[in-house]
Amino acid sequence: MNHKVPGVPGLPDPIVLATDASVTPDLAASGYLATTGHTGLRAHAYPPYLARPSARVVVTELRAVYWGLSTVLSAHPGRPVETRVDNLQALTFLRRWQQGGSQMPDGYDTHLRSRGAQPSLVKLQMLAEYTPHLTFLHEKAHAGHPLNEAADSLSKLALRCLRGSVPHTELPRLIPLWAKGALRDYRRSLTTE
């Protein structure tokens, strides 16, 4: 589910995108929030063929980057984007892909999906390699960075929704509420630095 809330006005480039993921043994969820106001979350049962269990966290983290980047880049083509991730393994893949590497997480299946669709990490690898003005940075997890905390909360909200503890009908209210609060806190953090 993707949403657009008012972004952070008057910010110079680059656009900042924060992504995060939450994984259980059988479920995967991701969330993202950008200074443009684009935000989203996804959750699904984790297909066992996509990667070995040890790689599921990094795969889900990278899928969060893909969904966030593809949304932001389609709305703002050509603008520089700084993507902040809190998973060092995911960051390593992103930086290698920027340099032309093609290695995927352990056991990730790169075969075409249904109806001939490319796997999301193959599309992300191509975005990283061929899109100018992308920067990938590490953001320490649970250190109070407003955008990272919001992405983390959105991924956990997606898991709770999938499990049935949060009704789907609440998402249109909760996602913009959390995103607006995080963007407000991010604006404040810029003025105090």
C-alpha positions, 0 to 999 in steps of 0.5 A: 500500500502506497501513500503520498503525504505532504513532503518536507518543503524547501529541502535541497537535493537530495531526496532522502528515502528511509527503508526498513524490513521486518521478518518472521520465519514465514512472513516478510514486511517492508516500509519506506518513507521519503522526504517527498512524502511518498510512503508505503508498506507491504507484507506477505507470506515469505515464499521459501523458494526466494532465498535461504532462511539466512538471507531472508532479512537482507532480501526483504531489506533490499525489496523495501529499497526497491519499492521505495526507490521505484516510487520516488524515482517515477515521481521525481525522475532525474533528482538525486536520491539518498537512500538510508538503510540500517542493514549493513549486508543490504548496503554492501549489495547496493554499493556492489551493484552500483559498481556493476556487480551482480551477485545476489543474496544467498539462494535468491532465485533470479528466474522470471516470476509469473507472467514473465516479471523480473524479480524485484532484486534484479530490477533493483540491481539495474536501478542501482547500476544505471541510475545516476545520482543515487547514494546509499548510506548506513543509518544506525537502527533504533537511534532515533532518526525520524525517517528510519524509525517511521520505516521500521514502524511501517514494516511492523505495522504491515506485519501486524496487519497481515497477522490480523491484529490491526484491521486493513481498514485502519491503514489509510488512517495510520500510514499518513498519520505516522508519515506526517509525524516523522516528516515533522520531526525530520524537519525539526531535526534539520533546524537543530543541527 
